[in-house]
Amino acid sequence: MASLSVKPGHRFNMPDWFTNSNQISINAEKQRNTSHSVRQEARALRNETSCQTKWDEHDNKTRLADRIDDVDKWNESLKRCLSDIDAEIDALTKMKEEAERVLEAKNLALDVAIECLTLRESRQAIDVVKDPVENELHKEVEVIEGIKKALQQKISQAFEHLCLLQEARQQLNLDQRNKAEALEIDRVCLSLNLNSPNISLKPNPTRVPPSSTTPQQWDQFSQYNKDRAEAEMKDSTRLREEIVATIAQTNVELEAQRNATEFAFRKRIRETEKAYDELKWQEKNTQEEIQEMEEDIRRLEDDLRAKMAPLKLAHTRLETRTYRPNMDLCRDKAQYGLTDEVQQLEGTIAAMKEKLAQSHDALDALYKNLARIQEDIGYKSNSLKLENQCLDSRKKLTVPAGRYAPETDTFNRTTNRILSPVKSRLLELA
């Protein structure tokens, strides 16, 4: 008998079967709906994120471009400021060098004034006077010393301000180089795109570097550097104007003092020449008076010698008449006449001897006075030579060095020929 084969296990009922099929359909429909929603959301997200990414990239490119403009503006501004401060440094340096040249030139004026004072120390005897020329020369030395002090002060101020300008320039230059480097970096960032070969993921790109600054700090830093540089340039311009004014003022003061000193020199030379001419005139008149006095002394001596013969004659007559005999030894008119003649001659001779002595005394006084005049002429001649040497030396202050040549001494008056007979006479008197 054949047996029926039955599959072992649990058997479901038809309602379960229909329920299962229905459940599968429902779940499938639900999953498709869910999938459709997810797909729609994914599409919306893709579209949204794609737009957001594009706009973010576009906005950041715009921000980078704006930042590049800001940095480039500051970079150009700092470059202009650097150019201006370089020009100001160059101008102040040239002005400082000009002041140094002017200061060095004042050494010549000081040397000339001291040389004049030294030369005038060679004056002799009465000519060593504290005259207006000496006062003006001392004043000129004081003026030059004051000018040198003022110029040296301005040179020191210029040097110190050059240091400040260099410091401000270094800060500007560092800031400008940083701007240029940042500008290059931002331009590289702006040039990058999605197809650039050198883009990659970086570790922790959103970190904030510890030395980061805010835009306000960044702007204030550059503004401070620029303002400081402009302030230093303004002070430098003012200092340059002060140096120019100081140079002009000191030149005017020195020129005025030079004119005053040379006027005193010319006035003193005229006074000395007048005194020299007066002494020469006195010398000429004294020499003429000496010659006349010597001639009168010779005549007086001749007359004195001539009086001896009449005196001898009168003496002889009186002595001879004493030998008259007896009553003829009479005091007659002839006796009285001869006696009066002897007395008259002796009085005349005595008077002539006295006058001769007075004449010799007067002649000696004339020789001594002539010697004094000639000695003073020597002093005046020496003083005139020294004053002319001073004026010749002072030409270096107005004549260019290449064209200056010392003049020969055109005032070289010698008195040896005149002094020799006077010295001889004084030796004779001694």
C-alpha positions as CSV (number, residue, x, y, z in Angstrom):
1,M,0.0,0.0,0.0
2,A,1.4,3.2,-1.0
3,S,2.1,5.9,1.8
4,L,1.4,9.8,1.6
5,S,4.5,12.0,2.1
6,V,3.8,15.1,4.2
7,K,6.3,18.0,4.8
8,P,6.9,18.3,8.4
9,G,6.7,21.6,10.2
10,H,4.2,24.3,11.1
11,R,1.6,25.1,8.6
12,F,0.0,28.5,8.2
13,N,-3.5,29.2,7.6
14,M,-4.8,31.1,4.5
15,P,-5.5,34.2,6.4
16,D,-1.9,34.2,7.6
17,W,-0.8,33.8,4.0
18,F,-3.0,36.7,2.8
19,T,-1.9,38.7,5.7
20,N,1.7,38.1,5.0
21,S,1.4,39.0,1.4
22,N,-0.5,42.1,2.3
23,Q,2.1,43.1,4.9
24,I,4.9,42.7,2.4
25,S,3.1,44.9,0.0
26,I,2.4,47.5,2.6
27,N,6.1,47.4,3.8
28,A,7.3,47.6,0.2
29,E,5.1,50.6,-0.4
30,K,6.2,52.2,2.8
31,Q,9.9,51.6,2.0
32,R,9.5,53.1,-1.5
33,N,7.8,56.1,0.0
34,T,10.6,56.5,2.5
35,S,13.2,56.0,-0.2
36,H,11.5,58.5,-2.4
37,S,11.5,61.0,0.4
38,V,15.1,60.4,1.2
39,R,15.9,60.7,-2.5
40,Q,14.1,64.0,-2.7
41,E,15.7,65.2,0.4
42,A,19.1,64.1,-0.9
43,R,18.5,65.9,-4.2
44,A,17.4,69.0,-2.3
45,L,20.4,68.8,-0.1
46,R,22.7,68.3,-3.1
47,N,21.2,71.3,-4.8
48,E,21.3,73.3,-1.7
49,T,24.8,72.3,-0.6
50,S,26.0,72.7,-4.2
51,C,24.6,76.3,-4.3
52,Q,25.8,77.0,-0.8
53,T,29.3,75.7,-1.7
54,K,29.4,77.7,-4.9
55,W,28.2,80.8,-3.2
56,D,30.5,80.4,-0.2
57,E,33.4,79.9,-2.5
58,H,32.3,82.9,-4.5
59,D,31.7,85.0,-1.4
60,N,35.2,84.1,-0.1
61,K,36.7,84.9,-3.4
62,T,35.0,88.3,-3.2
63,R,36.2,88.6,0.4
64,L,39.8,87.7,-0.7
65,A,39.6,90.2,-3.5
66,D,38.3,92.9,-1.1
67,R,41.1,92.0,1.3
68,I,43.6,92.2,-1.5
69,D,42.3,95.6,-2.3
70,D,42.6,96.7,1.3
71,V,46.1,95.3,1.7
72,D,47.1,96.7,-1.7
73,K,45.9,100.2,-0.7
74,W,47.8,100.0,2.5
75,N,50.8,98.6,0.6
76,E,50.7,101.5,-1.9
77,S,50.2,104.0,0.9
78,L,53.1,102.6,2.8
79,K,55.3,102.6,-0.4
80,R,54.5,106.3,-0.9
81,C,55.2,107.0,2.7
82,L,58.5,105.1,2.3
83,S,59.4,107.2,-0.7
84,D,58.5,110.4,1.1
85,I,60.5,109.5,4.2
86,D,63.5,108.4,2.0
87,A,63.3,111.8,0.3
88,E,63.1,113.5,3.7
89,I,66.0,111.5,5.0
90,D,68.1,112.5,2.0
91,A,67.0,116.2,2.3
92,L,67.8,116.3,6.0
93,T,71.1,114.5,5.4
94,K,72.1,117.1,2.8
95,M,71.0,119.9,5.1
96,K,73.1,118.4,7.9
97,E,76.1,118.1,5.6
98,E,75.6,121.7,4.5
99,A,75.5,122.8,8.1
100,E,78.7,120.9,8.8
101,R,80.4,122.6,5.8
102,V,79.2,126.0,7.1
103,L,80.5,125.0,10.6
104,E,83.8,124.0,9.1
105,A,84.0,127.2,7.2
106,K,83.7,129.2,10.4
107,N,87.0,127.7,11.5
108,L,88.7,129.9,8.8
109,A,87.0,133.0,10.2
110,L,88.0,132.1,13.7
111,D,91.6,131.4,12.6
112,V,91.8,134.8,10.8
113,A,90.5,136.6,13.9
114,I,93.0,134.9,16.1
115,E,95.7,135.5,13.6
116,C,94.9,139.2,13.6
117,L,94.9,139.3,17.4
118,T,98.3,137.5,17.4
119,L,99.7,139.8,14.7
120,R,98.6,142.9,16.6
121,E,100.5,141.6,19.7
122,S,103.7,142.6,17.8
123,R,102.9,146.3,18.2
124,Q,105.5,148.2,20.1
125,A,105.5,150.6,23.0
126,I,102.8,153.2,23.0
127,D,101.1,151.6,20.0
128,V,100.1,148.6,22.2
129,V,96.6,150.1,22.9
130,K,93.3,148.5,23.6
131,D,91.6,150.2,20.6
132,P,88.3,149.6,18.9
133,V,89.9,147.1,16.5
134,E,90.9,144.8,19.4
135,N,87.5,145.1,20.9
136,E,85.9,144.2,17.5
137,L,88.2,141.3,17.0
138,H,87.4,139.9,20.5
139,K,83.7,140.4,19.7
140,E,84.2,138.7,16.4
141,V,85.7,135.7,18.2
142,E,82.8,135.6,20.6
143,V,80.3,135.8,17.7
144,I,82.1,133.0,15.8
145,E,82.1,130.8,18.9
146,G,78.4,131.5,19.4
147,I,77.7,130.7,15.7
148,K,79.6,127.5,16.0
149,K,77.7,126.5,19.1
150,A,74.4,127.2,17.4
151,L,75.3,125.3,14.3
152,Q,76.7,122.3,16.3
153,Q,73.4,122.2,18.2
154,K,71.4,122.1,15.0
155,I,73.8,119.4,13.6
156,S,73.2,117.3,16.7
157,Q,69.5,117.7,16.4
158,A,69.6,116.7,12.8
159,F,71.6,113.6,13.6
160,E,69.2,112.6,16.4
161,H,66.2,113.2,14.1
162,L,67.8,111.2,11.3
163,C,68.0,108.3,13.8
164,L,64.2,108.8,14.5
165,L,63.5,108.9,10.8
166,Q,65.5,105.7,10.2
167,E,63.6,104.0,13.0
168,A,60.3,105.1,11.5
169,R,61.4,104.0,8.1
170,Q,62.5,100.6,9.3
171,Q,59.0,100.1,10.9
172,L,57.4,101.3,7.7
173,N,59.6,99.0,5.6
174,L,58.8,96.0,7.8
175,D,55.1,96.7,7.6
176,Q,55.2,97.3,3.9
177,R,57.2,94.0,3.3
178,N,54.6,92.2,5.5
179,K,51.8,93.7,3.4
180,A,53.6,92.7,0.2
181,E,54.0,89.1,1.5
182,A,50.4,88.9,2.7
183,L,49.3,90.4,-0.6
184,E,51.2,87.7,-2.5
185,I,49.7,85.0,-0.3
186,D,46.1,86.2,-0.7
187,R,46.7,86.5,-4.5
188,V,47.8,82.9,-4.5
189,C,44.7,81.9,-2.5
190,L,42.5,83.9,-4.9
191,S,44.1,82.2,-7.9
192,L,43.3,78.7,-6.6
193,N,40.2,76.9,-7.9
194,L,38.7,73.4,-7.8
195,N,41.0,72.1,-10.5
196,S,44.2,73.5,-9.0
197,P,46.7,70.6,-8.7
198,N,48.1,71.8,-5.4
199,I,45.0,71.8,-3.2
200,S,44.7,69.1,-0.5
201,L,43.2,68.5,2.9
202,K,45.1,70.0,5.8
203,P,45.2,69.1,9.5
204,N,43.2,71.4,11.6
205,P,42.9,74.2,9.1
206,T,40.4,76.2,11.2
207,R,42.8,76.8,14.0
208,V,43.5,80.4,15.1
209,P,47.3,81.2,15.1
210,P,48.4,82.6,18.5
211,S,49.7,85.8,16.9
212,S,46.5,86.6,15.1
213,T,45.2,90.2,15.2
214,T,41.8,91.7,14.6
215,P,41.2,93.9,11.5
216,Q,40.9,96.9,13.8
217,Q,44.3,96.1,15.3
218,W,45.8,95.5,11.8
219,D,44.5,98.8,10.5
220,Q,45.5,100.7,13.7
221,F,49.0,99.3,13.5
222,S,49.6,100.5,9.9
223,Q,47.9,103.8,10.6
224,Y,50.2,104.3,13.6
225,N,53.3,103.6,11.5
226,K,52.1,106.0,8.8
227,D,51.1,108.7,11.3
228,R,54.4,108.4,13.1
229,A,56.4,108.6,9.9
230,E,54.4,111.6,8.7
231,A,54.9,113.3,12.1
232,E,58.7,112.7,12.0
233,M,58.8,114.0,8.4
234,K,56.9,117.1,9.6
235,D,59.3,117.6,12.4
236,S,62.2,117.0,10.0
237,T,60.9,119.7,7.6
238,R,60.6,122.1,10.5
239,L,64.2,121.3,11.6
240,R,65.5,121.8,8.0
241,E,63.8,125.2,7.9
242,E,65.4,126.0,11.3
243,I,68.8,125.0,10.0
244,V,68.4,127.2,6.9
245,A,67.3,130.1,9.1
246,T,70.2,129.5,11.5
247,I,72.7,129.4,8.6
248,A,71.3,132.6,7.1
249,Q,71.1,134.4,10.5
250,T,74.6,133.3,11.5
251,N,76.0,134.4,8.1
252,V,74.3,137.8,8.5
253,E,75.7,138.2,12.0
254,L,79.2,137.2,11.0
255,E,79.1,139.4,7.9
256,A,77.9,142.3,10.0
257,Q,80.7,141.7,12.5
258,R,83.3,141.3,9.7
259,N,82.2,144.7,8.3
260,A,82.4,146.3,11.7
261,T,85.8,144.8,12.4
262,E,87.2,145.9,9.0
263,F,85.7,149.3,9.4
264,A,87.5,149.6,12.7
265,F,90.7,148.4,10.9
266,R,90.4,151.0,8.2
267,K,89.6,153.7,10.7
268,R,92.6,152.7,12.8
269,I,94.8,152.6,9.8
270,R,93.7,156.1,8.8
271,E,94.3,157.3,12.3
272,T,97.8,155.7,12.4
273,E,98.6,157.1,8.9
274,K,97.5,160.5,10.0
275,A,99.7,160.2,13.1
276,Y,102.6,158.8,10.9
277,D,102.2,161.8,8.5
278,E,102.2,164.2,11.4
279,L,105.3,162.6,12.8
280,K,107.0,162.8,9.4
281,W,106.1,166.4,9.2
282,Q,107.4,167.1,12.7
283,E,110.6,165.1,11.8
284,K,111.1,167.2,8.7
285,N,110.6,170.5,10.6
286,T,112.8,169.3,13.5
287,Q,115.6,168.4,11.2
288,E,115.3,171.8,9.5
289,E,115.3,173.5,12.9
290,I,118.4,171.4,13.9
291,Q,120.2,172.5,10.8
292,E,119.3,176.2,11.5
293,M,120.3,175.8,15.1
294,E,123.6,174.3,14.2
295,E,124.2,177.1,11.7
296,D,123.3,179.7,14.3
297,I,125.6,178.0,16.8
298,R,128.5,178.1,14.3
299,R,127.8,181.8,13.7
300,L,127.5,182.5,17.4
301,E,130.8,180.7,18.0
302,D,132.4,182.7,15.1
303,D,131.1,185.9,16.5
304,L,132.3,184.9,20.0
305,R,135.8,184.3,18.6
306,A,135.6,187.5,16.7
307,K,135.0,189.4,20.0
308,M,138.4,188.3,21.3
309,A,140.4,190.6,19.1
310,P,138.7,193.8,20.1
311,L,138.9,192.7,23.7
312,K,142.6,192.0,23.4
313,L,143.0,195.4,21.7
314,A,141.2,197.2,24.5
315,H,143.1,195.2,27.2
316,T,146.4,196.1,25.5
317,R,145.5,199.8,25.2
318,L,144.5,200.0,28.9
319,E,147.6,198.1,30.0
320,T,149.9,200.2,27.8
321,R,148.4,203.4,29.1
322,T,149.2,202.4,32.6
323,Y,152.8,203.2,31.8
324,R,152.2,206.9,31.2
325,P,154.5,208.9,33.5
326,N,153.6,211.1,36.4
327,M,150.8,213.5,35.9
328,D,150.1,212.1,32.5
329,L,148.7,209.0,34.1
330,C,145.3,210.7,33.8
331,R,141.8,209.1,33.9
332,D,140.7,210.9,30.8
333,K,137.9,210.2,28.5
334,A,140.0,207.7,26.6
335,Q,140.6,205.8,29.8
336,Y,136.9,205.8,30.6
337,G,136.0,204.9,27.0
338,L,138.5,201.9,27.0
339,T,137.2,200.8,30.3
340,D,133.6,200.9,29.1
341,E,134.7,199.1,25.9
342,V,136.3,196.3,28.0
343,Q,133.2,196.0,30.2
344,Q,130.9,196.0,27.2
345,L,133.0,193.4,25.4
346,E,133.2,191.2,28.5
347,G,129.4,191.5,29.0
348,T,128.8,190.7,25.3
349,I,131.1,187.6,25.5
350,A,129.4,186.4,28.7
351,A,126.0,186.9,27.1
352,M,127.1,185.1,24.0
353,K,128.6,182.2,26.0
354,E,125.4,181.9,27.9
355,K,123.3,182.0,24.7
356,L,125.7,179.5,23.2
357,A,125.2,177.2,26.1
358,Q,121.4,177.6,25.8
359,S,121.7,176.9,22.0
360,H,123.6,173.7,22.7
361,D,121.0,172.7,25.3
362,A,118.2,173.5,22.7
363,L,120.1,171.5,20.1
364,D,120.4,168.5,22.4
365,A,116.7,168.8,23.2
366,L,116.0,168.9,19.4
367,Y,118.1,165.8,18.8
368,K,116.4,163.9,21.7
369,N,113.0,165.0,20.4
370,L,114.0,163.9,16.9
371,A,115.1,160.6,18.2
372,R,111.7,160.2,20.0
373,I,109.9,161.2,16.9
374,Q,111.8,158.8,14.7
375,E,111.3,156.0,17.3
376,D,107.5,156.7,17.3
377,I,107.7,156.7,13.5
378,G,109.1,153.2,13.7
379,Y,106.3,152.2,16.0
380,K,103.7,153.6,13.7
381,S,105.4,152.1,10.6
382,N,105.4,148.7,12.4
383,S,101.7,149.1,13.4
384,L,100.7,150.1,9.9
385,K,102.5,147.1,8.5
386,L,100.7,144.8,11.0
387,E,97.3,146.4,10.3
388,N,97.8,145.9,6.5
389,Q,98.9,142.3,7.1
390,C,95.7,141.8,9.1
391,L,93.6,143.3,6.3
392,D,95.4,141.2,3.8
393,S,94.8,138.1,5.9
394,R,91.1,139.0,6.2
395,K,90.7,138.9,2.4
396,K,90.6,135.1,2.8
397,L,87.1,135.6,4.2
398,T,85.7,137.2,1.0
399,V,88.0,136.0,-1.7
400,P,87.7,132.3,-2.9
401,A,90.6,130.1,-1.7
402,G,91.8,129.4,-5.2
403,R,92.0,133.0,-6.2
404,Y,93.6,134.3,-2.9
405,A,97.2,135.3,-3.0
406,P,98.8,137.3,-0.1
407,E,99.9,140.7,-1.2
408,T,103.5,141.9,-0.7
409,D,104.2,144.5,1.9
410,T,103.6,147.8,0.1
411,F,104.1,149.8,3.3
412,N,107.7,149.1,4.2
413,R,109.2,152.4,5.3
414,T,112.6,152.2,6.8
415,T,114.1,154.8,9.2
416,N,117.6,153.5,9.4
417,R,119.0,156.3,7.2
418,I,117.3,158.9,9.4
419,L,118.2,157.3,12.7
420,S,121.9,156.9,12.0
421,P,122.9,160.6,12.3
422,V,120.6,161.0,15.3
423,K,122.3,158.0,17.0
424,S,125.6,159.4,16.1
425,R,124.7,162.7,17.6
426,L,123.4,161.1,20.8
427,L,126.6,159.1,21.1
428,E,128.5,162.4,20.7
429,L,126.4,164.0,23.5
430,A,127.0,161.0,25.7
